Amino acid sequence: MKTSPLKKILFVVVVIGLLISVLMLTKYWDKSNHYDGIASGNGRLETTQVDITAKYGGRLTHIYVKEGDMVEKGQLLAKLDTRELEARYKVALAGVEQAKENRNYAQAVVSQKEIDLKHKENDFLRSKALFESKSIALVMFEDDETEYQRAQAALMAAKAQVTSYEAAISAAKAQAESIEVQLQESKLYSPVKGRVLYRLVEEGEMIGSGGNALVVLDLIDTYMTIFLPTSQVGLIDIGSDARIVLDALPNTPIPSKVSFISPEAQFTPKEIETATEREKLMFRVKVKIAPELLLGHLHKIKSGLPGIAYVRLNETMPWPDSLRMRDRNGSRP
């Protein structure tokens, strides 16, 4: 029985398809299969995003940066309209000065009352001595005693007035300081050294309390997230040595450290009954690039680049030659 030409052609097409599939799988197969004692996973470079948020609402009068601009830590990025706050601040400062003047006047009254009390005390003591020697009548002694008591009460009232004005000064200062804080919070500064990712509002637009004005990438906090099985996660720790190899730089391993290991497994049922099922547990692991290395290459950092992160399971085991760091001459030690 002869085989028809159509069947031969179909057979050849199937064989070619299988060969192509094998080549594709070989090309894209996880490179960690070539390294014993090293865990690896595919991922993309990520950088921590920092929201630049307005604590108080208002109108944005100035935005000093554009998307893509590099910014320094503490750099002024945007400013809200503060004219009303500045007017309230002047009123609050005037209130502080007025309270101080009132306190000074009350202190002068206290000094006057102290002098008056001293005179009344002397009159009272003299009347007491004369009354005891029967030189004056009881009614005169009682009059001087009453005046002395009145002078004591007047001094106490004057001192209470000073205390009241002291409290008024504290309240006025607190109000001024509160407005001063609002003035400071009306200027939005970058808390990190990095790059502006998004500019969410424009000059002249209103922004609500807690609204985001910009998003800045904290380039020093650049990392790759991968997922590793239980058998490998149990052999690594926070701080374990790692390497990141980007697809764009396949011959340049980047020194890194494990900075996070998830306490909960991913992509698994909530209840695991058998050892076989437990072996399928995958844990999220964050591999962070060494900050000292990033400082010299901030302009080159691009989040989203795909690559592979490698984590050494045994710290005493040397890195394979292809994952070793290069020296200044380009050779591997």
C-alpha positions as CSV (number, residue, x, y, z in Angstrom):
1,M,0.0,0.0,0.0
2,K,1.5,3.3,-1.1
3,T,1.5,6.4,1.1
4,S,-0.2,9.3,-0.5
5,P,1.9,12.5,-1.1
6,L,-0.5,14.5,1.1
7,K,0.3,12.3,4.1
8,K,4.0,12.6,3.5
9,I,3.7,16.4,3.4
10,L,1.6,16.4,6.7
11,F,4.3,14.2,8.4
12,V,7.1,16.5,7.3
13,V,5.1,19.5,8.6
14,V,4.5,17.8,12.0
15,V,8.2,16.9,12.3
16,I,9.3,20.5,11.5
17,G,6.8,21.8,14.0
18,L,8.1,19.6,16.8
19,L,11.7,20.6,16.0
20,I,10.7,24.3,16.1
21,S,8.9,23.8,19.5
22,V,12.0,22.0,20.9
23,L,14.3,24.9,19.7
24,M,11.9,27.5,21.2
25,L,11.8,25.7,24.6
26,T,15.6,25.3,24.6
27,K,16.0,29.0,23.8
28,Y,13.7,30.3,26.5
29,W,14.2,27.6,29.1
30,D,15.1,28.9,32.6
31,K,18.9,29.4,32.6
32,S,19.0,28.2,36.2
33,N,19.0,24.6,34.9
34,H,22.7,25.1,34.0
35,Y,23.7,26.0,37.6
36,D,23.7,23.5,40.4
37,G,23.0,24.9,43.9
38,I,21.6,28.2,42.5
39,A,17.9,29.1,42.5
40,S,16.6,31.5,39.9
41,G,13.5,33.1,38.6
42,N,12.3,35.4,35.8
43,G,11.2,38.9,36.6
44,R,11.4,42.6,35.7
45,L,13.3,45.4,37.3
46,E,11.1,47.4,39.7
47,T,11.7,50.6,41.5
48,T,9.8,51.9,44.5
49,Q,7.4,54.6,43.6
50,V,7.0,57.5,46.1
51,D,3.8,59.6,45.9
52,I,4.4,63.3,46.4
53,T,1.2,64.2,48.3
54,A,-0.3,67.6,49.4
55,K,-1.2,67.5,53.1
56,Y,-3.6,70.5,52.6
57,G,-5.7,71.3,49.6
58,G,-5.2,74.3,47.5
59,R,-4.2,75.7,44.1
60,L,-0.8,74.7,42.6
61,T,1.0,77.9,41.6
62,H,4.3,76.3,40.6
63,I,5.6,72.9,39.5
64,Y,9.3,73.0,39.1
65,V,10.0,69.6,37.4
66,K,8.9,67.6,34.4
67,E,8.5,63.9,33.9
68,G,11.9,62.3,33.5
69,D,13.8,64.9,35.5
70,M,16.3,63.7,38.0
71,V,15.7,65.2,41.5
72,E,17.7,65.3,44.7
73,K,16.5,64.5,48.2
74,G,15.0,67.6,49.7
75,Q,14.6,69.4,46.3
76,L,11.5,71.7,46.0
77,L,9.1,70.1,43.4
78,A,5.9,72.1,43.6
79,K,4.3,74.9,45.6
80,L,0.7,75.7,46.6
81,D,-0.9,79.2,46.7
82,T,-0.2,80.5,50.2
83,R,-1.5,84.1,50.1
84,E,-4.4,83.5,52.5
85,L,-2.2,81.5,54.9
86,E,0.4,84.3,54.9
87,A,-2.3,86.8,55.8
88,R,-3.5,84.6,58.6
89,Y,0.0,84.1,59.8
90,K,0.5,87.8,60.1
91,V,-2.7,88.1,62.1
92,A,-1.5,85.3,64.4
93,L,1.9,87.0,65.0
94,A,0.1,90.2,65.8
95,G,-2.1,88.3,68.3
96,V,1.1,87.0,70.0
97,E,2.5,90.5,70.3
98,Q,-0.8,91.8,71.7
99,A,-0.9,89.0,74.3
100,K,2.7,89.9,75.3
101,E,1.7,93.5,75.8
102,N,-1.2,92.5,77.9
103,R,1.0,90.3,80.0
104,N,3.6,93.1,80.5
105,Y,0.8,95.5,81.6
106,A,-0.5,92.8,84.0
107,Q,3.0,92.3,85.4
108,A,3.3,96.1,86.0
109,V,0.0,96.0,87.9
110,V,1.4,93.1,90.0
111,S,4.4,95.3,90.9
112,Q,2.0,98.1,91.9
113,K,-0.1,95.8,94.0
114,E,2.9,94.4,95.7
115,I,4.0,97.9,96.8
116,D,0.5,98.7,97.9
117,L,0.4,95.4,99.9
118,K,3.6,96.3,101.6
119,H,2.1,99.7,102.8
120,K,-1.1,98.0,104.0
121,E,0.9,95.4,105.8
122,N,2.9,98.1,107.6
123,D,-0.3,99.9,108.6
124,F,-1.8,96.7,109.8
125,L,1.2,95.7,111.9
126,R,1.4,99.3,113.4
127,S,-2.3,99.2,114.2
128,K,-2.0,95.8,115.8
129,A,0.8,97.0,118.1
130,L,-1.2,100.1,119.0
131,F,-4.4,98.1,119.6
132,E,-2.5,95.7,121.8
133,S,-1.2,98.6,123.9
134,K,-4.7,100.0,124.0
135,S,-3.6,103.2,122.2
136,I,-6.3,102.9,119.5
137,A,-9.9,101.7,119.3
138,L,-10.8,98.3,117.9
139,V,-12.6,99.8,115.0
140,M,-9.4,101.5,113.7
141,F,-7.5,98.2,114.0
142,E,-10.2,96.3,112.1
143,D,-10.2,98.9,109.3
144,D,-6.4,98.5,108.8
145,E,-6.8,94.7,108.9
146,T,-9.5,94.8,106.2
147,E,-7.4,97.0,104.0
148,Y,-4.5,94.7,104.3
149,Q,-6.7,91.7,103.4
150,R,-8.0,93.6,100.4
151,A,-4.5,94.4,99.2
152,Q,-3.6,90.7,99.5
153,A,-6.7,89.7,97.4
154,A,-5.9,92.4,94.8
155,L,-2.3,91.1,94.4
156,M,-3.6,87.5,93.9
157,A,-6.0,88.8,91.3
158,A,-3.3,90.7,89.5
159,K,-1.0,87.6,89.5
160,A,-3.9,85.5,88.1
161,Q,-4.3,88.0,85.3
162,V,-0.6,87.6,84.4
163,T,-1.1,83.8,84.3
164,S,-4.1,84.3,82.1
165,Y,-2.1,86.4,79.6
166,E,0.7,83.8,79.7
167,A,-1.8,81.2,78.6
168,A,-3.1,83.6,75.9
169,I,0.5,84.0,74.6
170,S,0.9,80.2,74.4
171,A,-2.4,79.9,72.6
172,A,-1.5,82.6,70.1
173,K,2.0,81.1,69.5
174,A,0.4,77.7,68.9
175,Q,-2.0,79.2,66.4
176,A,0.9,80.9,64.6
177,E,3.0,77.7,64.6
178,S,0.0,75.8,63.2
179,I,-0.2,78.2,60.3
180,E,3.5,78.1,59.9
181,V,3.4,74.3,59.5
182,Q,0.7,74.8,56.8
183,L,2.9,77.2,55.0
184,Q,5.8,74.7,55.1
185,E,3.5,71.9,54.0
186,S,2.4,74.0,51.0
187,K,5.8,73.4,49.5
188,L,6.3,69.8,48.2
189,Y,9.8,68.4,48.5
190,S,11.2,65.2,47.2
191,P,11.9,62.7,50.1
192,V,14.3,60.7,47.9
193,K,17.0,61.0,45.3
194,G,15.4,59.7,42.1
195,R,13.5,60.5,38.9
196,V,10.1,62.0,38.3
197,L,7.8,59.3,36.8
198,Y,4.5,61.1,36.6
199,R,3.3,64.7,36.8
200,L,-0.3,64.3,37.8
201,V,-1.4,67.9,37.9
202,E,-0.5,71.2,36.2
203,E,0.1,74.7,37.4
204,G,-3.2,76.5,38.3
205,E,-5.1,73.3,39.0
206,M,-6.7,72.6,42.4
207,I,-5.6,69.7,44.4
208,G,-7.5,68.2,47.4
209,S,-6.1,67.4,50.8
210,G,-4.1,64.2,50.4
211,G,-4.1,64.4,46.6
212,N,-1.0,63.3,44.6
213,A,0.8,65.9,42.6
214,L,3.8,63.8,41.4
215,V,5.2,60.4,41.5
216,V,9.0,60.0,42.0
217,L,11.0,56.8,41.5
218,D,13.3,56.0,44.4
219,L,16.2,54.8,42.2
220,I,18.2,53.6,45.1
221,D,15.5,51.0,45.9
222,T,15.6,49.0,42.7
223,Y,14.9,45.3,42.8
224,M,13.5,42.2,41.0
225,T,10.7,40.0,42.3
226,I,10.8,36.3,41.6
227,F,9.0,33.2,42.9
228,L,10.8,30.2,44.3
229,P,9.6,26.8,45.5
230,T,9.6,25.7,49.1
231,S,12.7,23.5,48.7
232,Q,14.8,26.5,47.6
233,V,13.2,29.2,49.9
234,G,14.1,27.1,52.9
235,L,17.8,27.4,52.0
236,I,18.0,31.2,51.6
237,D,17.9,34.0,54.1
238,I,17.4,37.8,54.1
239,G,20.8,39.1,52.9
240,S,21.7,36.0,50.8
241,D,24.0,36.8,48.0
242,A,22.3,37.1,44.6
243,R,22.9,38.2,41.0
244,I,20.6,39.9,38.5
245,V,21.2,39.4,34.8
246,L,19.1,41.5,32.4
247,D,18.2,40.4,29.0
248,A,19.6,43.6,27.6
249,L,23.0,43.0,29.4
250,P,23.4,39.2,29.4
251,N,27.1,39.3,30.1
252,T,26.9,41.7,33.1
253,P,25.7,40.1,36.3
254,I,24.6,42.8,38.8
255,P,25.5,42.1,42.5
256,S,22.3,42.0,44.7
257,K,21.0,40.7,48.0
258,V,17.8,39.0,49.1
259,S,15.8,41.8,50.9
260,F,12.4,40.1,51.3
261,I,10.9,36.6,51.6
262,S,7.2,36.4,51.7
263,P,5.8,34.7,54.8
264,E,2.9,33.3,52.8
265,A,2.9,31.1,49.7
266,Q,1.5,32.2,46.4
267,F,-0.5,30.4,43.7
268,T,-1.5,27.6,46.0
269,P,-4.7,26.3,47.8
270,K,-5.3,27.6,51.3
271,E,-5.1,24.1,52.8
272,I,-2.3,21.8,51.8
273,E,-2.8,18.1,52.8
274,T,0.1,16.2,51.3
275,A,3.9,16.6,51.0
276,T,3.6,16.5,47.3
277,E,1.3,19.5,47.3
278,R,3.5,21.3,49.8
279,E,6.4,21.0,47.4
280,K,4.4,23.1,44.9
281,L,4.3,26.1,47.2
282,M,5.8,29.2,45.6
283,F,7.1,32.1,47.7
284,R,7.7,35.6,46.6
285,V,11.3,36.7,47.0
286,K,12.6,40.2,46.4
287,V,16.2,40.6,45.2
288,K,17.6,44.1,45.6
289,I,20.5,45.6,43.8
290,A,23.3,46.9,46.0
291,P,22.6,50.7,46.6
292,E,26.3,51.6,46.4
293,L,26.3,50.3,42.8
294,L,23.2,52.2,41.9
295,L,24.5,55.5,43.1
296,G,27.0,55.6,40.2
297,H,24.5,54.6,37.6
298,L,21.2,56.4,38.5
299,H,20.7,57.8,35.0
300,K,20.9,54.3,33.5
301,I,18.3,52.7,35.7
302,K,15.2,51.6,33.7
303,S,12.3,49.9,35.5
304,G,10.5,47.2,33.6
305,L,13.6,45.6,32.0
306,P,13.2,41.8,32.0
307,G,15.8,39.4,33.2
308,I,16.7,36.6,35.6
309,A,17.6,36.8,39.3
310,Y,19.9,34.1,40.7
311,V,20.2,33.3,44.4
312,R,23.0,31.2,45.8
313,L,21.7,28.4,48.0
314,N,25.0,27.7,49.7
315,E,27.1,30.8,50.7
316,T,30.3,28.7,50.7
317,M,29.9,27.7,47.1
318,P,31.6,29.9,44.5
319,W,29.6,31.6,41.8
320,P,29.8,30.1,38.3
321,D,32.2,31.9,36.0
322,S,29.4,33.5,34.0
323,L,27.9,35.0,37.1
324,R,31.1,36.4,38.6
325,M,31.7,40.1,38.8
326,R,34.0,41.7,36.3
327,D,37.0,43.8,37.3
328,R,37.9,47.1,35.8
329,N,39.7,45.4,32.9
330,G,36.5,43.4,32.0
331,S,37.9,40.0,33.2
332,R,36.3,37.9,35.9
333,P,38.4,37.2,39.1
